[in-house]
Amino acid sequence: MSLTINAKKCIGCGICVQVCPVDALDLVNGIAVVDMEKCIKCGKCVKVCPTSAIDLEGYIKPKDTKPKKVVTAEEASEKCSGVWVLIEQSDGVVAEVSWELLGEARKLSKDLQAEVVGVLLGDQVEEMIPDCFAYGADTVYVIDDPVLKEYRTEPYSEALSMLVNKYSPEIILLGATTLGRDLAGHTATLVRTGLTADCTDLSIEQDTRLLRQTRPAFGGNVMATIVCTDHRPQMATVRPKVMDMPEYQKGSEGKIIRETIDIKEDDVMTKILEKVKEASGGVYLDKADIIVAAGKGVGTKENMKLVEELADVLGGTLGASRAAVEAGWIDVAHQVGQTGFTVRPKLYISIGISGAIQHLVGMQTSDTIIAINTDENASIFNVADYGIVGDLQQIVPLLTEAFRKKLSS
Ligand SMILES: Cc1cc2nc3c(=O)[nH]c(=O)nc-3n(C[C@H](O)[C@H](O)[C@H](O)COP(=O)(O)OP(=O)(O)OC[C@H]3O[C@@H](n4cnc5c(N)ncnc54)[C@H](O)[C@@H]3O)c2cc1C
């Protein structure tokens, strides 16, 4: 087996030099050259070369995952069908946003008369299939392979795009999590379609079957509705807690389609050496039932104690506006809003927060909202169930005391 480089085709980009695991490649006068004594003929350089300038005798290039042609909206209803949801899992635990999205997919599928499909990728994921049906999937596509044990962009996006190219879904929804954001972007590029990130609302335009994808734009000052007219699938990510959790229908059944992928561990360039748990400082805003949130109106870092005491008495978690975070009164791990966490607690108490749209998008779907503000025209009162107009320095200690008495009796 010999490796040759076609100097006429080589554009000197150096990608092959970067991927070579044994430093057998180098750029000389802007052209790649190979040291055959070092070369182990792994084929990685052949795979990445954008101009097919490298030839390795006997090497079969992995199948091109790109679609042969773009599917237009007109063809979509004939050729594409199904509302797909990526069932995101890590170490056997499914991210709750996947179930929320199955619920949303069910609503969208009613307008499209389409089936709801869960896409389960990973290693030893069989036991998660019944939950997919229980949360609303009609069909589950499963690729169960050791190469998918830990999330890595390359094998996951190749697996998902292989399914897309084979089954032509109309819509794919993914959680706007670290994994979902990465996978959605890469897959959309592979299958040559559009992607709308961080949607807060989804609906179907009846006459065109287009997915209307609404999200904050221009710094959150306007809500933009985006449609993907010429390409399929239509892809969107949605943050956790934005959509309702569907009811769990125990015992529901559906169709299981098992697929395989042609990717070997040696083909994957990224290796996981160690997993380090993120230090969240014990703040789990997205899981909290009660959040007591402080804004700039709190005035000083010392006054944050008032808010902390109320949170303590209620067994709640501290939240904050970005202005409070930027003032240095509280860590960014507590920030609620567009650039912070999206939360949906049973009770959200907003203290000295004006209610800017960038804050509201992160908390307005909370079950009950109580707002305390001196300004009776503050926007926070537009989303509040109960509003208290007054000075937080007087009101918060009274509330803390009243709750303390009530909860201890
Ligand atoms: C791209 C972008 C992303 C953003 N992301 C976020 C985000 O994720 N989260 C976020 O929160 N913001 C975000 N913001 C900032 C946002 O626009 C606001 O500036 C911010 O939310 C304001 O915080 P605040 O309500 O605490 O402060 P302010 O707007 O200053 O409001 C303070 C409020 O406290 C009231 N008040 C004052 N004194 C008292 C008192 N003694 N008692 C009771 N009430 C009192 C005032 O009447 C006022 O309504 C973002 C902005 C941009 C441009």
The ligand as an ORCA input file, in Angstrom:
! r2SCAN-3c Opt
* xyz 0 1
  C     -27.992     40.282     24.601
  C     -28.499     40.536     25.991
  C     -28.687     39.462     26.818
  C     -29.165     39.649     28.110
  N     -29.373     38.576     28.917
  C     -29.930     38.761     30.128
  C     -30.232     37.658     30.964
  O     -29.961     36.480     30.649
  N     -30.813     37.900     32.151
  C     -31.114     39.167     32.585
  O     -31.674     39.321     33.676
  N     -30.823     40.223     31.821
  C     -30.210     40.060     30.611
  N     -29.905     41.145     29.874
  C     -29.994     42.491     30.486
  C     -31.401     43.051     30.504
  O     -31.629     43.762     29.312
  C     -31.582     44.025     31.693
  O     -30.591     45.021     31.609
  C     -31.508     43.363     33.052
  O     -32.361     42.252     33.116
  C     -31.925     44.386     34.111
  O     -31.787     43.824     35.381
  P     -32.665     44.366     36.576
  O     -34.094     44.249     36.250
  O     -32.161     43.665     37.793
  O     -32.167     45.878     36.688
  P     -32.927     47.205     36.352
  O     -33.446     47.228     34.970
  O     -31.999     48.287     36.752
  O     -34.199     47.191     37.293
  C     -34.157     47.360     38.694
  C     -35.588     47.386     39.184
  O     -35.593     47.449     40.593
  C     -36.639     48.334     40.995
  N     -36.261     48.846     42.312
  C     -35.314     49.771     42.608
  N     -35.236     49.965     43.941
  C     -36.162     49.157     44.496
  C     -36.556     48.904     45.831
  N     -35.960     49.495     46.888
  N     -37.554     48.000     46.038
  C     -38.170     47.370     45.008
  N     -37.823     47.579     43.721
  C     -36.831     48.452     43.477
  C     -36.689     49.379     39.920
  O     -37.975     50.010     39.868
  C     -36.400     48.582     38.669
  O     -37.584     48.132     38.051
  C     -29.421     40.960     28.574
  C     -29.233     42.040     27.722
  C     -28.770     41.835     26.444
  C     -28.588     43.014     25.543
*
